[in-house]
Amino acid sequence: MVLRSCAKSRAPATANPQVSGCPRVAAGWQVRPRTVGCLPATVGKIAATTYWMHPAIPSRVWNYSMDWGMQNRLAGIISPTTRRCVMLAVDHGYFQGPTSGLEQPGKVVAPLLPFADALMLTRGVLRNCIAPDCRVPIVLRVSGGTSVLQDDLSNEDLTVSIEDAVRVNASALAISIFVGSEHEKQTLANLARLCDEGQRYGIPVLAVTAVGKQMTRDARYLGLACRIAAELGAHIVKTYHCEGFEKVVAGCPVPVVIAGGKKIEEREALLLAYRAVSEGAVGVDMGRNIFLSNWPVSMIQAVRSIVHEGSTDVQAWEAFVEMAGQRGALHMTQVVPS
């Protein structure tokens, strides 16, 4: 079994003279040899035979006690070489309806798929808008039951059976939890039940730490929500970036990806992605900050360069500007966030 044999043979961290004095080294990052897969010729300034490893990541990305099917599905979402992922989220319609930019999800998604490690969406959009020859792993939204017409969005239930998730060949199951809300117990019980079902069929669960109107997106609250999600059996947690994000990651024993949130300027979104992975996230699950961009393909490629290739936000921005072909206009209108 490839993944388990790799775990046993993984070489220890190595020093690299090319990165001496690098802030990542000072912060505890390690340069590790690659054991499987391949990447482009260089990853930042690191040779293609190595990759950056955040100090919080090694013990939590791969759990080798998992069944082979569970490991295989996770390996499709989180790259075994970089231990990172770029997830494209287009599941907004499950409570927002035909949200801006996703009126025709099939047309929106098609040019972005070559650059996504996983696609997060509902079964309705999957069956009706995504070509069946799609090879991108599917993270299937399986919770819902409310709409934007309600003041309280936390009253969710499971809306997809595990059998139907198997029928559409889902690689992971996504569910929202609302810690601190009126329906906290219900959503946490939904997560626990879904983890039982996923374990039975070898399908990992992604818990989304939804934030209600009365909740503060700080490290204390998000750390609490992420840890509870992991304790109940989630294999990946999606949450928001915040001040003190490293504490959130340190307290969560499973991989953490960050949500892109509301649409912001491209340069600011790239900085968000860079900060998140620099502070321990294994990747991003972005939607609006990609498909609402005037240059969505260039944007997802720039995000991917940060997540998988070790680019800084400045390097990714320069690459984005070059790909978008709007150097003058973009540099004039988007400034570096403070």
GIGI-V218548 format. One record per residue. N is the residue number from 1. SS is DSSP state (H for helix, E for strand, L for the rest). Layout:
n={N/N}
ss={SS/SS}
//
This chain:
n={1/2/3/4/5/6/7/8/9/10/11/12/13/14/15/16/17/18/19/20/21/22/23/24/25/26/27/28/29/30/31/32/33/34/35/36/37/38/39/40/41/42/43/44/45/46/47/48/49/50/51/52/53/54/55/56/57/58/59/60/61/62/63/64/65/66/67/68/69/70/71/72/73/74/75/76/77/78/79/80/81/82/83/84/85/86/87/88/89/90/91/92/93/94/95/96/97/98/99/100/101/102/103/104/105/106/107/108/109/110/111/112/113/114/115/116/117/118/119/120/121/122/123/124/125/126/127/128/129/130/131/132/133/134/135/136/137/138/139/140/141/142/143/144/145/146/147/148/149/150/151/152/153/154/155/156/157/158/159/160/161/162/163/164/165/166/167/168/169/170/171/172/173/174/175/176/177/178/179/180/181/182/183/184/185/186/187/188/189/190/191/192/193/194/195/196/197/198/199/200/201/202/203/204/205/206/207/208/209/210/211/212/213/214/215/216/217/218/219/220/221/222/223/224/225/226/227/228/229/230/231/232/233/234/235/236/237/238/239/240/241/242/243/244/245/246/247/248/249/250/251/252/253/254/255/256/257/258/259/260/261/262/263/264/265/266/267/268/269/270/271/272/273/274/275/276/277/278/279/280/281/282/283/284/285/286/287/288/289/290/291/292/293/294/295/296/297/298/299/300/301/302/303/304/305/306/307/308/309/310/311/312/313/314/315/316/317/318/319/320/321/322/323/324/325/326/327/328/329/330/331/332/333/334/335/336/337/338}
ss={L/H/H/H/H/H/H/H/H/L/L/L/L/E/L/L/H/H/H/L/L/L/H/H/H/H/L/L/L/E/E/E/E/L/L/L/L/L/L/L/L/E/E/L/L/E/E/L/L/E/E/E/E/L/L/L/L/L/L/L/L/L/L/L/L/L/L/H/H/H/H/H/H/H/H/H/H/L/L/L/L/L/L/L/E/E/E/E/E/L/L/L/H/H/H/H/L/L/L/L/L/L/L/L/H/H/H/H/H/H/L/L/H/H/H/L/L/E/E/E/E/L/H/H/H/H/H/H/H/L/L/L/L/L/L/L/E/E/E/E/E/L/E/E/L/L/L/L/L/L/L/L/L/L/L/L/E/E/L/L/L/H/H/H/H/H/H/L/L/L/L/E/E/E/E/E/E/L/L/L/L/L/L/H/H/H/H/H/H/H/H/H/H/H/H/H/H/H/H/H/H/L/L/E/E/E/E/E/E/L/L/L/L/L/L/L/L/L/H/H/H/H/H/H/H/H/H/H/H/H/H/L/L/L/L/E/E/E/E/L/L/L/L/L/H/H/H/H/H/H/L/L/L/L/E/E/E/E/E/L/L/L/L/L/L/H/H/H/H/H/H/H/H/H/H/H/H/H/L/L/L/L/E/E/E/E/L/H/H/H/H/L/L/L/L/H/H/H/H/H/H/H/H/H/H/H/H/H/H/L/L/L/H/H/H/H/H/H/H/H/H/H/H/H/L/L/H/H/H/H/H/H/H/L/L/L/L/L}
//
